[in-house]
Amino acid sequence: MSSINNCEAHFDVLIVGAGMVGTAIACGLGSNGIRVALFDQSEPAPLPADSLPELRVSALSSASENILKNLGAWAHMETMRMTPYHRMAVWEKLHTPWGKEIASRANQVVFDAAEIGHEQLGYIVENRVTQLGLLDAAKACSEISLFCPVIIDSMQFSEEKPQLVLSDGRRFSGDLLIGADGANSKVRQSAGLGVEQRDYEQQCFVATVEISGGCQDITWQAFTPTGPEAFLPLPDVNGKSYASIVWYHQPEKVQELLNLSDEDFLTTLSDTFPVELPEIRKVCERSAFPIARRHAHRYYQHGVVLAGDAAHTINPLAGQGVNLGFQDAAWLIEILINAWQAKEDLGSQVVLQRYENARRKENALMMNVMDGFYHSFSNQSRPLQLLRNAGLTIAGKLSPAVNQVMKYAMGLSGKQPPLASESRHNT
């Protein structure tokens, strides 16, 4: 990674946001000879091996794993920690008319990687591990210049080259500026790329807990009228086992959970969550965040393009948000490299339209599917409840259908970017 001390500098590509998606794009472009400047307000601190697992984690699919391997980040991540999961169970909690939970699980669907000849369905990885792995890969590339920590004072977009000015007066221009700066993207706002937003009635409560029984190999998600209850395995640290508890509920209930003492919270968790929950020894940390659906009206204009959460956010109940972001990154890398090799203007609308064509429909489809789950399981209409549970019951007995869903969720079917191909990092 190079450094620039001049007051003004020009790069092929400017990327605002050195999170997972922005740094992934930088790695893909820089390794192909495209000069990249990467900007962010802060850089994640190193992760001590004996530190407790963090609250913010992601379920990385096989496609995302391949992308990270091809970008050179996975090898760095493996030196830290991650947890493979081999099975995933999904069901709806049902109750008798007088409120007692029904113990039988005819409506449960279990996805097992062994059924399709894979070692695991994916990995639960702390977001900081993924970001640090990508930054290590970026720092090893001479074509990438990292400017961090910095504050961007202004951004300018015109028919000429996009420009940005830092608070210390340094100026930068590029053929293209990529906004990978999250859901409240300043790039999106500065470029006037509008966004459609709809807040969900639920919030997402998350907790890191110490469990007994050793590291788990399964994730599960039980649907309830107020939102899913989920369990994600986390890595062992210093001989102790951990898990992430994810609980979707109305804002007032979430606030109540945050205010409970550790003892009362554990009691509430035990009384509410399914019997599959391992014995919890200790609550390590808990937090909550609102969830919203956002979709930019357009992903680009001349000289600027959006990727990841800057372009779209999705209901997180299936954990697909980060995987969609890596798909954005992989397609944008491919399209820009092809344009670069053909000596096209990277910031031209002709080039950027190819990216929007590749991603908008796919992202919208996943957003609508997640919305469908959200609205379906929130609706307690008796006919609809019978219909969806009949669907789950039938699906659970149809191995080919279950296997196809697994392959799609893992990124093993459908149109995939070349970076998601296993063959690239095996050659």
PyMOL commands that set and color helices and strands:
alter all, ss='L'
color gray80, all
select helices_A, chain A and resi 20-30+62-70+74-78+113-116+127-139+186-191+251-259+262-272+308-310+316-318+321-341+349-378+382-396+399-409+418-420+422-426
alter helices_A, ss='H'
color red, helices_A
select strands_A, chain A and resi 8-16+36-39+57-60+83-85+87-92+109-112+122-126+144-147+152-156+163-166+171-179+195-211+218-223+229-237+240-249+280-296+300-301+304-306+312-313
alter strands_A, ss='S'
color yellow, strands_A
deselect
rebuild
show_as cartoon
